[in-house]
Amino acid sequence: MNYENQVCVDACTSCFAICSYCADQCLEKDGMEKCVRHCLDCLEICQTMASLAARGSQNLGAVAAACAEICDACADECEKHGSDHCKACAEACRKCAEECRKLADAHARKAA
């Protein structure tokens, strides 16, 4: 386990779980297809990101940047809705995006 990346792993794992719940809840509601799609994309990249960060992958910087972008897009969509699960999802996505950006920036500085 690469412990220097643990904060990012934790944020991604939490985001994965909350996006999973949000997608499940939004499946039951008409007009929430876009929210569900964003959540599904986000949970997939977060699961991958957590795995790569845990083992300190050489591709971590690129995936972290992509994860931050996808998390921000999911948060933008979830913030449009008033349900508690969408609010929680947006919050988790913002936290995950922040941690992924930190990791991406750190890897960019190492590469320079």
Backbone atoms as SQL, in Angstrom:
CREATE TABLE atoms (id INTEGER PRIMARY KEY, chain TEXT, resi INTEGER, resn TEXT, atom TEXT, x REAL, y REAL, z REAL);
INSERT INTO atoms VALUES
  (1, 'A', 1, 'MET', 'N', 0.844, -1.186, 0.000),
  (2, 'A', 1, 'MET', 'CA', 0.000, 0.000, 0.000),
  (3, 'A', 1, 'MET', 'C', 0.879, 1.235, 0.000),
  (4, 'A', 2, 'ASN', 'N', 0.576, 2.174, -0.872),
  (5, 'A', 2, 'ASN', 'CA', 1.309, 3.428, -0.963),
  (6, 'A', 2, 'ASN', 'C', 0.625, 4.445, -0.046),
  (7, 'A', 3, 'TYR', 'N', 1.147, 4.593, 1.179),
  (8, 'A', 3, 'TYR', 'CA', 0.477, 5.397, 2.201),
  (9, 'A', 3, 'TYR', 'C', 0.507, 6.892, 1.928),
  (10, 'A', 4, 'GLU', 'N', 1.428, 7.370, 1.115),
  (11, 'A', 4, 'GLU', 'CA', 1.448, 8.808, 0.818),
  (12, 'A', 4, 'GLU', 'C', 0.225, 9.219, -0.001),
  (13, 'A', 5, 'ASN', 'N', -0.429, 8.281, -0.610),
  (14, 'A', 5, 'ASN', 'CA', -1.621, 8.558, -1.408),
  (15, 'A', 5, 'ASN', 'C', -2.919, 8.226, -0.670),
  (16, 'A', 6, 'GLN', 'N', -2.832, 7.916, 0.609),
  (17, 'A', 6, 'GLN', 'CA', -3.982, 7.408, 1.347),
  (18, 'A', 6, 'GLN', 'C', -5.160, 8.370, 1.386),
  (19, 'A', 7, 'VAL', 'N', -4.922, 9.657, 1.501),
  (20, 'A', 7, 'VAL', 'CA', -6.024, 10.617, 1.555),
  (21, 'A', 7, 'VAL', 'C', -6.815, 10.567, 0.242),
  (22, 'A', 8, 'CYS', 'N', -6.100, 10.450, -0.861),
  (23, 'A', 8, 'CYS', 'CA', -6.768, 10.357, -2.155),
  (24, 'A', 8, 'CYS', 'C', -7.514, 9.033, -2.290),
  (25, 'A', 9, 'VAL', 'N', -6.915, 7.954, -1.850),
  (26, 'A', 9, 'VAL', 'CA', -7.585, 6.642, -1.880),
  (27, 'A', 9, 'VAL', 'C', -8.889, 6.716, -1.092),
  (28, 'A', 10, 'ASP', 'N', -8.830, 7.294, 0.090),
  (29, 'A', 10, 'ASP', 'CA', -10.027, 7.408, 0.936),
  (30, 'A', 10, 'ASP', 'C', -11.105, 8.268, 0.269),
  (31, 'A', 11, 'ALA', 'N', -10.704, 9.388, -0.320),
  (32, 'A', 11, 'ALA', 'CA', -11.666, 10.263, -0.989),
  (33, 'A', 11, 'ALA', 'C', -12.308, 9.567, -2.181),
  (34, 'A', 12, 'CYS', 'N', -11.513, 8.833, -2.941),
  (35, 'A', 12, 'CYS', 'CA', -12.037, 8.106, -4.104),
  (36, 'A', 12, 'CYS', 'C', -12.973, 6.978, -3.683),
  (37, 'A', 13, 'THR', 'N', -12.611, 6.281, -2.624),
  (38, 'A', 13, 'THR', 'CA', -13.445, 5.181, -2.133),
  (39, 'A', 13, 'THR', 'C', -14.786, 5.701, -1.629),
  (40, 'A', 14, 'SER', 'N', -14.746, 6.788, -0.905),
  (41, 'A', 14, 'SER', 'CA', -15.970, 7.404, -0.410),
  (42, 'A', 14, 'SER', 'C', -16.835, 7.899, -1.569),
  (43, 'A', 15, 'CYS', 'N', -16.207, 8.540, -2.532),
  (44, 'A', 15, 'CYS', 'CA', -16.930, 9.057, -3.695),
  (45, 'A', 15, 'CYS', 'C', -17.574, 7.905, -4.469),
  (46, 'A', 16, 'PHE', 'N', -16.842, 6.824, -4.641),
  (47, 'A', 16, 'PHE', 'CA', -17.372, 5.633, -5.311),
  (48, 'A', 16, 'PHE', 'C', -18.659, 5.163, -4.639),
  (49, 'A', 17, 'ALA', 'N', -18.621, 5.039, -3.321),
  (50, 'A', 17, 'ALA', 'CA', -19.779, 4.540, -2.582),
  (51, 'A', 17, 'ALA', 'C', -20.963, 5.490, -2.668),
  (52, 'A', 18, 'ILE', 'N', -20.705, 6.766, -2.518),
  (53, 'A', 18, 'ILE', 'CA', -21.797, 7.746, -2.535),
  (54, 'A', 18, 'ILE', 'C', -22.373, 7.885, -3.941),
  (55, 'A', 19, 'CYS', 'N', -21.534, 7.856, -4.969),
  (56, 'A', 19, 'CYS', 'CA', -22.035, 7.897, -6.356),
  (57, 'A', 19, 'CYS', 'C', -22.875, 6.661, -6.664),
  (58, 'A', 20, 'SER', 'N', -22.474, 5.525, -6.136),
  (59, 'A', 20, 'SER', 'CA', -23.245, 4.299, -6.344),
  (60, 'A', 20, 'SER', 'C', -24.646, 4.452, -5.759),
  (61, 'A', 21, 'TYR', 'N', -24.712, 4.968, -4.545),
  (62, 'A', 21, 'TYR', 'CA', -25.996, 5.174, -3.889),
  (63, 'A', 21, 'TYR', 'C', -26.840, 6.211, -4.637),
  (64, 'A', 22, 'CYS', 'N', -26.218, 7.305, -5.039),
  (65, 'A', 22, 'CYS', 'CA', -26.931, 8.366, -5.746),
  (66, 'A', 22, 'CYS', 'C', -27.506, 7.833, -7.064),
  (67, 'A', 23, 'ALA', 'N', -26.701, 7.107, -7.816),
  (68, 'A', 23, 'ALA', 'CA', -27.177, 6.545, -9.079),
  (69, 'A', 23, 'ALA', 'C', -28.366, 5.629, -8.839),
  (70, 'A', 24, 'ASP', 'N', -28.271, 4.802, -7.827),
  (71, 'A', 24, 'ASP', 'CA', -29.354, 3.880, -7.512),
  (72, 'A', 24, 'ASP', 'C', -30.642, 4.632, -7.165),
  (73, 'A', 25, 'GLN', 'N', -30.514, 5.671, -6.373),
  (74, 'A', 25, 'GLN', 'CA', -31.685, 6.456, -5.990),
  (75, 'A', 25, 'GLN', 'C', -32.282, 7.206, -7.180),
  (76, 'A', 26, 'CYS', 'N', -31.428, 7.726, -8.039),
  (77, 'A', 26, 'CYS', 'CA', -31.898, 8.511, -9.187),
  (78, 'A', 26, 'CYS', 'C', -32.508, 7.638, -10.281),
  (79, 'A', 27, 'LEU', 'N', -32.169, 6.362, -10.299),
  (80, 'A', 27, 'LEU', 'CA', -32.777, 5.441, -11.277),
  (81, 'A', 27, 'LEU', 'C', -34.287, 5.387, -11.127),
  (82, 'A', 28, 'GLU', 'N', -34.754, 5.624, -9.922),
  (83, 'A', 28, 'GLU', 'CA', -36.181, 5.529, -9.622),
  (84, 'A', 28, 'GLU', 'C', -36.963, 6.785, -10.013),
  (85, 'A', 29, 'LYS', 'N', -36.261, 7.828, -10.449),
  (86, 'A', 29, 'LYS', 'CA', -36.923, 9.106, -10.704),
  (87, 'A', 29, 'LYS', 'C', -36.871, 9.456, -12.191),
  (88, 'A', 30, 'ASP', 'N', -37.993, 9.934, -12.700),
  (89, 'A', 30, 'ASP', 'CA', -38.042, 10.387, -14.094),
  (90, 'A', 30, 'ASP', 'C', -37.189, 11.633, -14.278),
  (91, 'A', 31, 'GLY', 'N', -36.532, 11.717, -15.402),
  (92, 'A', 31, 'GLY', 'CA', -35.746, 12.891, -15.746),
  (93, 'A', 31, 'GLY', 'C', -34.371, 12.950, -15.100),
  (94, 'A', 32, 'MET', 'N', -33.932, 11.868, -14.489),
  (95, 'A', 32, 'MET', 'CA', -32.644, 11.872, -13.793),
  (96, 'A', 32, 'MET', 'C', -31.569, 11.064, -14.530),
  (97, 'A', 33, 'GLU', 'N', -31.812, 10.796, -15.797),
  (98, 'A', 33, 'GLU', 'CA', -30.881, 9.974, -16.565),
  (99, 'A', 33, 'GLU', 'C', -29.484, 10.574, -16.611),
  (100, 'A', 34, 'LYS', 'N', -29.419, 11.888, -16.789),
  (101, 'A', 34, 'LYS', 'CA', -28.113, 12.550, -16.875),
  (102, 'A', 34, 'LYS', 'C', -27.351, 12.417, -15.556),
  (103, 'A', 35, 'CYS', 'N', -28.054, 12.539, -14.460),
  (104, 'A', 35, 'CYS', 'CA', -27.433, 12.382, -13.142),
  (105, 'A', 35, 'CYS', 'C', -26.893, 10.964, -12.983),
  (106, 'A', 36, 'VAL', 'N', -27.701, 9.986, -13.350),
  (107, 'A', 36, 'VAL', 'CA', -27.281, 8.592, -13.239),
  (108, 'A', 36, 'VAL', 'C', -26.028, 8.349, -14.078),
  (109, 'A', 37, 'ARG', 'N', -26.018, 8.842, -15.293),
  (110, 'A', 37, 'ARG', 'CA', -24.857, 8.628, -16.171),
  (111, 'A', 37, 'ARG', 'C', -23.589, 9.252, -15.590),
  (112, 'A', 38, 'HIS', 'N', -23.711, 10.464, -15.069),
  (113, 'A', 38, 'HIS', 'CA', -22.542, 11.105, -14.451),
  (114, 'A', 38, 'HIS', 'C', -22.061, 10.302, -13.250),
  (115, 'A', 39, 'CYS', 'N', -22.985, 9.847, -12.433),
  (116, 'A', 39, 'CYS', 'CA', -22.609, 9.054, -11.256),
  (117, 'A', 39, 'CYS', 'C', -21.921, 7.755, -11.665),
  (118, 'A', 40, 'LEU', 'N', -22.421, 7.098, -12.689),
  (119, 'A', 40, 'LEU', 'CA', -21.813, 5.845, -13.139),
  (120, 'A', 40, 'LEU', 'C', -20.398, 6.078, -13.661),
  (121, 'A', 41, 'ASP', 'N', -20.204, 7.147, -14.435),
  (122, 'A', 41, 'ASP', 'CA', -18.852, 7.475, -14.906),
  (123, 'A', 41, 'ASP', 'C', -17.932, 7.765, -13.733),
  (124, 'A', 42, 'CYS', 'N', -18.451, 8.529, -12.792),
  (125, 'A', 42, 'CYS', 'CA', -17.647, 8.931, -11.646),
  (126, 'A', 42, 'CYS', 'C', -17.268, 7.734, -10.780),
  (127, 'A', 43, 'LEU', 'N', -18.206, 6.867, -10.509),
  (128, 'A', 43, 'LEU', 'CA', -17.877, 5.732, -9.651),
  (129, 'A', 43, 'LEU', 'C', -16.859, 4.810, -10.317),
  (130, 'A', 44, 'GLU', 'N', -16.913, 4.684, -11.634),
  (131, 'A', 44, 'GLU', 'CA', -15.934, 3.841, -12.344),
  (132, 'A', 44, 'GLU', 'C', -14.524, 4.424, -12.245),
  (133, 'A', 45, 'ILE', 'N', -14.396, 5.725, -12.505),
  (134, 'A', 45, 'ILE', 'CA', -13.060, 6.338, -12.466),
  (135, 'A', 45, 'ILE', 'C', -12.540, 6.389, -11.034),
  (136, 'A', 46, 'CYS', 'N', -13.424, 6.581, -10.065),
  (137, 'A', 46, 'CYS', 'CA', -12.988, 6.611, -8.666),
  (138, 'A', 46, 'CYS', 'C', -12.485, 5.249, -8.211),
  (139, 'A', 47, 'GLN', 'N', -13.146, 4.199, -8.640),
  (140, 'A', 47, 'GLN', 'CA', -12.695, 2.855, -8.284),
  (141, 'A', 47, 'GLN', 'C', -11.312, 2.589, -8.884),
  (142, 'A', 48, 'THR', 'N', -11.138, 2.964, -10.135),
  (143, 'A', 48, 'THR', 'CA', -9.840, 2.797, -10.793),
  (144, 'A', 48, 'THR', 'C', -8.781, 3.661, -10.124),
  (145, 'A', 49, 'MET', 'N', -9.128, 4.888, -9.837),
  (146, 'A', 49, 'MET', 'CA', -8.183, 5.821, -9.228),
  (147, 'A', 49, 'MET', 'C', -7.732, 5.321, -7.861),
  (148, 'A', 50, 'ALA', 'N', -8.654, 4.826, -7.056),
  (149, 'A', 50, 'ALA', 'CA', -8.293, 4.308, -5.732),
  (150, 'A', 50, 'ALA', 'C', -7.302, 3.156, -5.856),
  (151, 'A', 51, 'SER', 'N', -7.528, 2.296, -6.808),
  (152, 'A', 51, 'SER', 'CA', -6.633, 1.162, -7.013),
  (153, 'A', 51, 'SER', 'C', -5.247, 1.621, -7.454),
  (154, 'A', 52, 'LEU', 'N', -5.191, 2.535, -8.416),
  (155, 'A', 52, 'LEU', 'CA', -3.902, 3.029, -8.900),
  (156, 'A', 52, 'LEU', 'C', -3.152, 3.804, -7.822),
  (157, 'A', 53, 'ALA', 'N', -3.879, 4.606, -7.059),
  (158, 'A', 53, 'ALA', 'CA', -3.244, 5.392, -5.993),
  (159, 'A', 53, 'ALA', 'C', -2.720, 4.482, -4.889),
  (160, 'A', 54, 'ALA', 'N', -3.463, 3.433, -4.577),
  (161, 'A', 54, 'ALA', 'CA', -3.042, 2.516, -3.516),
  (162, 'A', 54, 'ALA', 'C', -1.726, 1.830, -3.850),
  (163, 'A', 55, 'ARG', 'N', -1.502, 1.567, -5.120),
  (164, 'A', 55, 'ARG', 'CA', -0.262, 0.899, -5.487),
  (165, 'A', 55, 'ARG', 'C', 0.779, 1.838, -6.087),
  (166, 'A', 56, 'GLY', 'N', 0.480, 3.139, -6.154),
  (167, 'A', 56, 'GLY', 'CA', 1.457, 4.110, -6.634),
  (168, 'A', 56, 'GLY', 'C', 1.791, 3.944, -8.112),
  (169, 'A', 57, 'SER', 'N', 0.795, 3.752, -8.924),
  (170, 'A', 57, 'SER', 'CA', 0.969, 3.525, -10.361),
  (171, 'A', 57, 'SER', 'C', 1.766, 4.639, -11.032),
  (172, 'A', 58, 'GLN', 'N', 2.509, 4.267, -12.049),
  (173, 'A', 58, 'GLN', 'CA', 3.264, 5.233, -12.846),
  (174, 'A', 58, 'GLN', 'C', 2.329, 6.141, -13.645),
  (175, 'A', 59, 'ASN', 'N', 1.090, 5.740, -13.830),
  (176, 'A', 59, 'ASN', 'CA', 0.109, 6.522, -14.592),
  (177, 'A', 59, 'ASN', 'C', -0.802, 7.360, -13.701),
  (178, 'A', 60, 'LEU', 'N', -0.443, 7.462, -12.459),
  (179, 'A', 60, 'LEU', 'CA', -1.288, 8.112, -11.473),
  (180, 'A', 60, 'LEU', 'C', -1.624, 9.564, -11.816),
  (181, 'A', 61, 'GLY', 'N', -0.656, 10.318, -12.277),
  (182, 'A', 61, 'GLY', 'CA', -0.893, 11.733, -12.577),
  (183, 'A', 61, 'GLY', 'C', -1.972, 11.938, -13.621),
  (184, 'A', 62, 'ALA', 'N', -1.900, 11.188, -14.693),
  (185, 'A', 62, 'ALA', 'CA', -2.877, 11.327, -15.781),
  (186, 'A', 62, 'ALA', 'C', -4.269, 10.889, -15.334),
  (187, 'A', 63, 'VAL', 'N', -4.341, 9.793, -14.618),
  (188, 'A', 63, 'VAL', 'CA', -5.643, 9.291, -14.168),
  (189, 'A', 63, 'VAL', 'C', -6.228, 10.220, -13.103),
  (190, 'A', 64, 'ALA', 'N', -5.380, 10.755, -12.243),
  (191, 'A', 64, 'ALA', 'CA', -5.851, 11.692, -11.213),
  (192, 'A', 64, 'ALA', 'C', -6.452, 12.940, -11.853),
  (193, 'A', 65, 'ALA', 'N', -5.836, 13.456, -12.890),
  (194, 'A', 65, 'ALA', 'CA', -6.365, 14.634, -13.583),
  (195, 'A', 65, 'ALA', 'C', -7.719, 14.313, -14.219),
  (196, 'A', 66, 'ALA', 'N', -7.820, 13.147, -14.842),
  (197, 'A', 66, 'ALA', 'CA', -9.089, 12.741, -15.452),
  (198, 'A', 66, 'ALA', 'C', -10.159, 12.533, -14.390),
  (199, 'A', 67, 'CYS', 'N', -9.786, 11.928, -13.288),
  (200, 'A', 67, 'CYS', 'CA', -10.732, 11.681, -12.202),
  (201, 'A', 67, 'CYS', 'C', -11.273, 12.999, -11.658),
  (202, 'A', 68, 'ALA', 'N', -10.411, 13.976, -11.468),
  (203, 'A', 68, 'ALA', 'CA', -10.845, 15.284, -10.972),
  (204, 'A', 68, 'ALA', 'C', -11.861, 15.914, -11.920),
  (205, 'A', 69, 'GLU', 'N', -11.608, 15.818, -13.203),
  (206, 'A', 69, 'GLU', 'CA', -12.508, 16.398, -14.203),
  (207, 'A', 69, 'GLU', 'C', -13.875, 15.698, -14.188),
  (208, 'A', 70, 'ILE', 'N', -13.863, 14.382, -14.110),
  (209, 'A', 70, 'ILE', 'CA', -15.106, 13.619, -14.107),
  (210, 'A', 70, 'ILE', 'C', -15.881, 13.847, -12.807),
  (211, 'A', 71, 'CYS', 'N', -15.175, 13.932, -11.693),
  (212, 'A', 71, 'CYS', 'CA', -15.828, 14.220, -10.409),
  (213, 'A', 71, 'CYS', 'C', -16.469, 15.603, -10.415),
  (214, 'A', 72, 'ASP', 'N', -15.782, 16.575, -10.984),
  (215, 'A', 72, 'ASP', 'CA', -16.355, 17.922, -11.069),
  (216, 'A', 72, 'ASP', 'C', -17.621, 17.933, -11.927),
  (217, 'A', 73, 'ALA', 'N', -17.611, 17.195, -13.029),
  (218, 'A', 73, 'ALA', 'CA', -18.787, 17.125, -13.896),
  (219, 'A', 73, 'ALA', 'C', -19.963, 16.486, -13.160),
  (220, 'A', 74, 'CYS', 'N', -19.676, 15.444, -12.395),
  (221, 'A', 74, 'CYS', 'CA', -20.728, 14.784, -11.613),
  (222, 'A', 74, 'CYS', 'C', -21.271, 15.735, -10.551),
  (223, 'A', 75, 'ALA', 'N', -20.384, 16.428, -9.867),
  (224, 'A', 75, 'ALA', 'CA', -20.814, 17.392, -8.846),
  (225, 'A', 75, 'ALA', 'C', -21.673, 18.491, -9.462),
  (226, 'A', 76, 'ASP', 'N', -21.260, 18.990, -10.625),
  (227, 'A', 76, 'ASP', 'CA', -22.045, 20.029, -11.306),
  (228, 'A', 76, 'ASP', 'C', -23.471, 19.556, -11.565),
  (229, 'A', 77, 'GLU', 'N', -23.607, 18.309, -12.018),
  (230, 'A', 77, 'GLU', 'CA', -24.941, 17.769, -12.294),
  (231, 'A', 77, 'GLU', 'C', -25.723, 17.551, -10.995),
  (232, 'A', 78, 'CYS', 'N', -25.110, 16.936, -10.019),
  (233, 'A', 78, 'CYS', 'CA', -25.817, 16.646, -8.767),
  (234, 'A', 78, 'CYS', 'C', -26.238, 17.914, -8.039),
  (235, 'A', 79, 'GLU', 'N', -25.469, 18.975, -8.176),
  (236, 'A', 79, 'GLU', 'CA', -25.817, 20.242, -7.520),
  (237, 'A', 79, 'GLU', 'C', -27.090, 20.865, -8.096),
  (238, 'A', 80, 'LYS', 'N', -27.536, 20.401, -9.241),
  (239, 'A', 80, 'LYS', 'CA', -28.768, 20.910, -9.850),
  (240, 'A', 80, 'LYS', 'C', -30.017, 20.332, -9.185),
  (241, 'A', 81, 'HIS', 'N', -29.843, 19.316, -8.359),
  (242, 'A', 81, 'HIS', 'CA', -30.975, 18.593, -7.778),
  (243, 'A', 81, 'HIS', 'C', -31.021, 18.799, -6.263),
  (244, 'A', 82, 'GLY', 'N', -32.207, 18.786, -5.723),
  (245, 'A', 82, 'GLY', 'CA', -32.390, 19.109, -4.311),
  (246, 'A', 82, 'GLY', 'C', -32.370, 17.939, -3.349),
  (247, 'A', 83, 'SER', 'N', -32.283, 16.729, -3.850),
  (248, 'A', 83, 'SER', 'CA', -32.343, 15.575, -2.952),
  (249, 'A', 83, 'SER', 'C', -31.089, 15.485, -2.090),
  (250, 'A', 84, 'ASP', 'N', -31.249, 14.921, -0.916),
  (251, 'A', 84, 'ASP', 'CA', -30.124, 14.775, 0.010),
  (252, 'A', 84, 'ASP', 'C', -29.010, 13.919, -0.572),
  (253, 'A', 85, 'HIS', 'N', -29.384, 12.856, -1.298),
  (254, 'A', 85, 'HIS', 'CA', -28.350, 11.986, -1.855),
  (255, 'A', 85, 'HIS', 'C', -27.559, 12.692, -2.952),
  (256, 'A', 86, 'CYS', 'N', -28.205, 13.554, -3.725),
  (257, 'A', 86, 'CYS', 'CA', -27.471, 14.322, -4.746),
  (258, 'A', 86, 'CYS', 'C', -26.549, 15.355, -4.096),
  (259, 'A', 87, 'LYS', 'N', -27.012, 15.971, -3.024),
  (260, 'A', 87, 'LYS', 'CA', -26.171, 16.929, -2.301),
  (261, 'A', 87, 'LYS', 'C', -24.942, 16.232, -1.716),
  (262, 'A', 88, 'ALA', 'N', -25.154, 15.068, -1.127),
  (263, 'A', 88, 'ALA', 'CA', -24.038, 14.301, -0.560),
  (264, 'A', 88, 'ALA', 'C', -23.080, 13.858, -1.657),
  (265, 'A', 89, 'CYS', 'N', -23.624, 13.475, -2.788),
  (266, 'A', 89, 'CYS', 'CA', -22.796, 13.043, -3.912),
  (267, 'A', 89, 'CYS', 'C', -21.943, 14.210, -4.421),
  (268, 'A', 90, 'ALA', 'N', -22.559, 15.363, -4.585),
  (269, 'A', 90, 'ALA', 'CA', -21.812, 16.534, -5.057),
  (270, 'A', 90, 'ALA', 'C', -20.677, 16.880, -4.099),
  (271, 'A', 91, 'GLU', 'N', -20.946, 16.805, -2.814),
  (272, 'A', 91, 'GLU', 'CA', -19.924, 17.099, -1.806),
  (273, 'A', 91, 'GLU', 'C', -18.770, 16.093, -1.875),
  (274, 'A', 92, 'ALA', 'N', -19.094, 14.825, -1.987),
  (275, 'A', 92, 'ALA', 'CA', -18.053, 13.792, -2.091),
  (276, 'A', 92, 'ALA', 'C', -17.246, 13.951, -3.371),
  (277, 'A', 93, 'CYS', 'N', -17.923, 14.295, -4.445),
  (278, 'A', 93, 'CYS', 'CA', -17.232, 14.498, -5.724),
  (279, 'A', 93, 'CYS', 'C', -16.271, 15.685, -5.657),
  (280, 'A', 94, 'ARG', 'N', -16.688, 16.758, -5.020),
  (281, 'A', 94, 'ARG', 'CA', -15.808, 17.937, -4.894),
  (282, 'A', 94, 'ARG', 'C', -14.568, 17.595, -4.062),
  (283, 'A', 95, 'LYS', 'N', -14.755, 16.860, -2.989),
  (284, 'A', 95, 'LYS', 'CA', -13.627, 16.460, -2.136),
  (285, 'A', 95, 'LYS', 'C', -12.676, 15.550, -2.925),
  (286, 'A', 96, 'CYS', 'N', -13.237, 14.610, -3.640),
  (287, 'A', 96, 'CYS', 'CA', -12.419, 13.691, -4.425),
  (288, 'A', 96, 'CYS', 'C', -11.658, 14.455, -5.516),
  (289, 'A', 97, 'ALA', 'N', -12.332, 15.350, -6.200),
  (290, 'A', 97, 'ALA', 'CA', -11.677, 16.138, -7.247),
  (291, 'A', 97, 'ALA', 'C', -10.510, 16.938, -6.678),
  (292, 'A', 98, 'GLU', 'N', -10.713, 17.515, -5.506),
  (293, 'A', 98, 'GLU', 'CA', -9.657, 18.294, -4.847),
  (294, 'A', 98, 'GLU', 'C', -8.439, 17.423, -4.547),
  (295, 'A', 99, 'GLU', 'N', -8.675, 16.253, -3.980),
  (296, 'A', 99, 'GLU', 'CA', -7.559, 15.357, -3.643),
  (297, 'A', 99, 'GLU', 'C', -6.870, 14.819, -4.895),
  (298, 'A', 100, 'CYS', 'N', -7.647, 14.531, -5.915),
  (299, 'A', 100, 'CYS', 'CA', -7.052, 14.052, -7.172),
  (300, 'A', 100, 'CYS', 'C', -6.210, 15.141, -7.838),
  (301, 'A', 101, 'ARG', 'N', -6.675, 16.391, -7.794),
  (302, 'A', 101, 'ARG', 'CA', -5.890, 17.492, -8.356),
  (303, 'A', 101, 'ARG', 'C', -4.565, 17.663, -7.616),
  (304, 'A', 102, 'LYS', 'N', -4.605, 17.525, -6.300),
  (305, 'A', 102, 'LYS', 'CA', -3.366, 17.618, -5.515),
  (306, 'A', 102, 'LYS', 'C', -2.376, 16.545, -5.962),
  (307, 'A', 103, 'LEU', 'N', -2.868, 15.337, -6.129),
  (308, 'A', 103, 'LEU', 'CA', -2.024, 14.230, -6.551),
  (309, 'A', 103, 'LEU', 'C', -1.503, 14.436, -7.974),
  (310, 'A', 104, 'ALA', 'N', -2.362, 14.880, -8.857),
  (311, 'A', 104, 'ALA', 'CA', -1.953, 15.148, -10.244),
  (312, 'A', 104, 'ALA', 'C', -0.882, 16.233, -10.284),
  (313, 'A', 105, 'ASP', 'N', -1.072, 17.288, -9.504),
  (314, 'A', 105, 'ASP', 'CA', -0.085, 18.372, -9.446),
  (315, 'A', 105, 'ASP', 'C', 1.249, 17.888, -8.898),
  (316, 'A', 106, 'ALA', 'N', 1.209, 17.062, -7.862),
  (317, 'A', 106, 'ALA', 'CA', 2.423, 16.520, -7.273),
  (318, 'A', 106, 'ALA', 'C', 3.176, 15.664, -8.297),
  (319, 'A', 107, 'HIS', 'N', 2.462, 14.879, -9.052),
  (320, 'A', 107, 'HIS', 'CA', 3.109, 14.038, -10.068),
  (321, 'A', 107, 'HIS', 'C', 3.657, 14.870, -11.223),
  (322, 'A', 108, 'ALA', 'N', 2.968, 15.945, -11.558),
  (323, 'A', 108, 'ALA', 'CA', 3.447, 16.837, -12.621),
  (324, 'A', 108, 'ALA', 'C', 4.754, 17.513, -12.191),
  (325, 'A', 109, 'ARG', 'N', 4.835, 17.910, -10.907),
  (326, 'A', 109, 'ARG', 'CA', 6.053, 18.546, -10.410),
  (327, 'A', 109, 'ARG', 'C', 7.220, 17.549, -10.406),
  (328, 'A', 110, 'LYS', 'N', 6.949, 16.283, -10.063),
  (329, 'A', 110, 'LYS', 'CA', 7.995, 15.267, -10.063),
  (330, 'A', 110, 'LYS', 'C', 8.513, 15.014, -11.465),
  (331, 'A', 111, 'ALA', 'N', 7.623, 15.063, -12.452),
  (332, 'A', 111, 'ALA', 'CA', 8.000, 14.786, -13.832),
  (333, 'A', 111, 'ALA', 'C', 8.786, 15.933, -14.454),
  (334, 'A', 112, 'ALA', 'N', 8.604, 17.136, -13.929),
  (335, 'A', 112, 'ALA', 'CA', 9.255, 18.326, -14.512),
  (336, 'A', 112, 'ALA', 'C', 10.724, 18.423, -14.152);
